[in-house]
C-alpha cells in the first residue's frame, strides 16, 4: 500500500486556502527532489489537516471570556502581561517560553531573585527586548509565536488533535512531515499508539522541540523519543528551531540535518527544497 504524506502546518495560517498551502509544500518538495535527481511524488497521496482556523477561534473564545482574564497590574508603572486579554495559564506559559528562548539565544537579561522574579512580567518584557535585539527578529513576531504555542499547549490541544486525526486517512502507512508548531502537534499525535505504528517516517522542520518549556508541556512530558524513524532539519538563523541539534536531548532514532535557508529562514518551502530533506521523504514514500 502506498504511503500517504501528512503535512502538518505551523502557526499563522488562519483563513488561508488549504489547497494552496498544500501546493506550496508540494512545490518545495518537488524542488528538493529535482536537486536530488530523484523522481517526483506527483501521484503520492497527500493529507493536509488544516487546524489554523480552529486555533484562531479557540484563542478568540478564551480572550472574550471575562472570567478567564488575567488580573491587570495594580500600579501604573507595573509591567503588564504581553497578552492581557488571555488567561493566566497562557500568560504563565508565555513567560516560560521566553525564559527558554532567552537561554538558547544567549540573550542578556538582568537576573531577578527567585522563581517569582524570573517569571515576572517585568523580566519577561526585558527578555523579549533582549531576544529581539540579539536575533534581529521583530518583537511582534515573537509575541505572536508565544501566544499561539501557549494557547495550543494549554487550551486547544485536544480539539486540534481530534481534528487532525479525523483528516488522516485510515489504514495506510504514513510519512509525517511537520513544520514549526505542527511539529509539537505531531509529537503529541505520536502518543496515539495505533497511529504511531503506521508512521514509517517523521520529519520535523523548523521545530521548537529543543526548548525546555515545550518539552515540559507535551502530552508525554520531557524528551521521550517516540521511536519512529525521525529526521529533523534546522537553520541556525531560524528562531523557532532553537535548541538544535535534537539528538543529544531526544536520543535515537533521530537524524539532525542543518541547512541554510537564506531569507526567510523559517519557510517550509525552503526546508523541503533541500535535497537532503526531500530525498529521504521520497525514499520513505517509495519504501511502503
N, C-alpha and C positions, 0 to 999 in steps of 0.2 A: 504494500500500500504506500502511495506517495505521501511524503511528509507535508504537513501544512505549515507554512511560515506564519507565525503570530507576531504582529508588530504591536508593541506596547509603547505608546507615545508618552511624552513628558508633559510638563505644565504649560500654561499659556496658549492652549489650542482651542479654547472655548469659541463656539459659533463659527468655526471653520468647517469646510466641507471635508468629511472623512474620505471621500473618494479621491479628492485632490491630494490630500495628505498621503494617502496610500501610494498614489502615483509618484509623489516626491521621494518616498522611501524606495520605491522600486527603481526610480531613476538613479538614485545614489548607488544602489546595489549593482545596477547594470553597468555603471561607470567603473566600479571596482572590479567587476568580473572581466570587463574589457581589458583593463590594465593587467589583470592576472592571466589573460589569454585563455579564459575558461568560457564554456558555453553559457548563454543566458538562461535565466529561470522564468521565461515569459509564460510558460504554461503551469508553473508550480502554483498550487492553491495558496491563497493568502487570506488571513483573517485580520481585521483591524478593529479590535474592540475600542470604541470611542467613548471615553468616560469624562471628557473635559467639561461638557455642559453640566453633568451631574455634580462634579466637584464645584463648579461655579454656583450652582443652585444651593448646595449644602452650605457653602460659605455665606451666601446671601441670607439664608434662613437663620443661621445662628447669629448673624450680625443684627437681624431685625428683632431678635428676642430680647426684650428689656431685662428679663430675669437672668440672662446669661452674661450681661455686660460686666466687664472688669471695672472695679472702682477706680475712678479717676483720681489723680493726685490731689491731696488736700491743700498743699501750698502752691502759690502762684509760680514759684521757681523750681518746683519739684518735677523732675523729668517724668513724662507720662509714657504709657505703652506705645510701641511703634504702630500698632493697630488697635486703638482704644475701643473700637466697635466690636471686637472679637472677645470671646470668653477668656477667663483667666487661665484655663488649662492650655489653651492655644498659645497665649502670650508666654506662659512659662516655657513651653517647648521652643518657641522662637528664641528665647534667651539662651536656652541650652544649645540650640543650633549655632547661634552666634558665637558662643564660647568655643565650640568645636571648630568652627571656621577660623576664628582668630588664632587658635592653637596651630592649625595646619598651615595657615598663610604666614605665620611669624609676625602678625600684626602686633605692634606695641601698644598695650593698654595698661594704664595705671592700675596696680593691684589694689583691691579693697579687701578689708579684713572679713574673714568668714564667708560661708556659702551665701548668706543673705546679701552681702556686699557684692559678691561676684555675679549674683543673679539679680542685681538691682537694675532698674531701667536706666539709671544714670550710667552705670558700667556698660550696659548693652548699647547705648547710644554712642559712647566713646568707641566701643568695639566696632560698631557699624562704620563710623567715620574712618577709623584706622584701617579697616579692611578695604574700604573703597579707595583710600589713598594708596594703600600698599599694592592693590591689584589693578587699579585703573578701571574697575567695574563700577558703574553708577549705583548710588545708594538705592534708588528706586527699584532697580532690577534685583538687587539683593533682598530688599524687603518683600517684594512680590514673591520671590522664590521661598523665603522663610514662611510667608503666610500659607502658600499652597501646600508645602510639605507638612507644616504643622497641622493644618486642617485635615489633610488625609490621615495622618497618624493618630489624631485624637477623635475626630468626629465622622469621617467619611469612609473609613477603610472597609467596613462590612458591606456597605451598599456598592462601593466601587468594585470590590472583589466579586460580588454577586453578578454585577453587570458584565464584567469581563468574562467570567466563567460561562455566562449564558450565550456569549458570542463566539466561544471557541467550539469548533465542530467536534462532535463526539468520535471516539474510536481511533481516529487517525493519529499516527506519530506526529510529534510537534517539534519544530525548530523555533524557539522563543527568542525574538530579537527585541531588546528593550532599551529605552533611552531615558536618561535623566530621572525624573520622578517615576517613570514607568519601570525603572529597574528595582525600585523599592516595592512597587506593586507586584512585580514579577517574583521577588524573593518571598513576599507574603503568599503569593499564589502557589509557590512550590511547597508550602506546608500541606497542601492537599495531596495526599499520598497517591490517589488514583490518577490525578493529573500529572504529578511529578514522574510517575512511572512511564508516562507517554512522551516526556520531553527527552529527545535524543541529543539536543544541543541547546545551550543557553548563551546568548550574547548580551553583555551589558556595555553600553556606550555612554560616556559622559555621566558616570554613575556617582551618586553621593554615598554609596555603601561603605566608603572608607571613613566616614565621620562617626565618632563615638555616639553622638546624640541620636543619629539614625539607628545605629546598631542596637542601642538600648531600648528602642521603641518599636522594633519589628515584632511580628506575631510570635516568632521564636526569638527571644531576646539574645543579643550577642552575635558573635561571628561564627555561626554554625553553618558550615558549607552544606548545601542541600544534597551534594553527592552526584549531581549531574555533570556531564561534560560541559565545562564553563570557560568562555573566553571573555575577558574584559578589556576594553580599549579606552585609552585616555589621552588627552592633550594636556601638557603641563600648564598651558595658559587657560584651561577650562576651569573656572572657579567651582563649578558643580562637581567636578571629578577630583576634588581634594582627597588626600588620603591614599592615593595610588602610589605604588603598586599594591594590589589587594592580597596577593599570595601570602606575604608574611603574617597577615591578620586572619585571613579566612582559610588558609591551607588548601591542599589539593583536593579534588582535581580542579585546577584553575590555571589559565594562561593569561598573563598580563602582556598587552601589546601597546606600546607607546607610539603615538602618531603625531604628525604635525598638520593640523587642520588649516592653518592660516587664520584668516578672519572671515566669518566668526568661528571661534574655536569649539563652540558647543553644538554646532549644527549637525543633525543626524545624517544629512546627505553627505557631508564631508567625512564623517566617520565611516559610513558604508562605502564611500568612494575609494577607500584604501584596499589594495589587492589582498593584503594580509588579514583583512577583516572579511571582505566579501568572499574570498576563496574558501575559507573553512565553512561558511554558511552554505555555499553551493555543494561542497563535499558532503555535508551533513544531510542536505535535502536528497542528494543522489544516493546516499548510503541506505536510505529507507526502502 
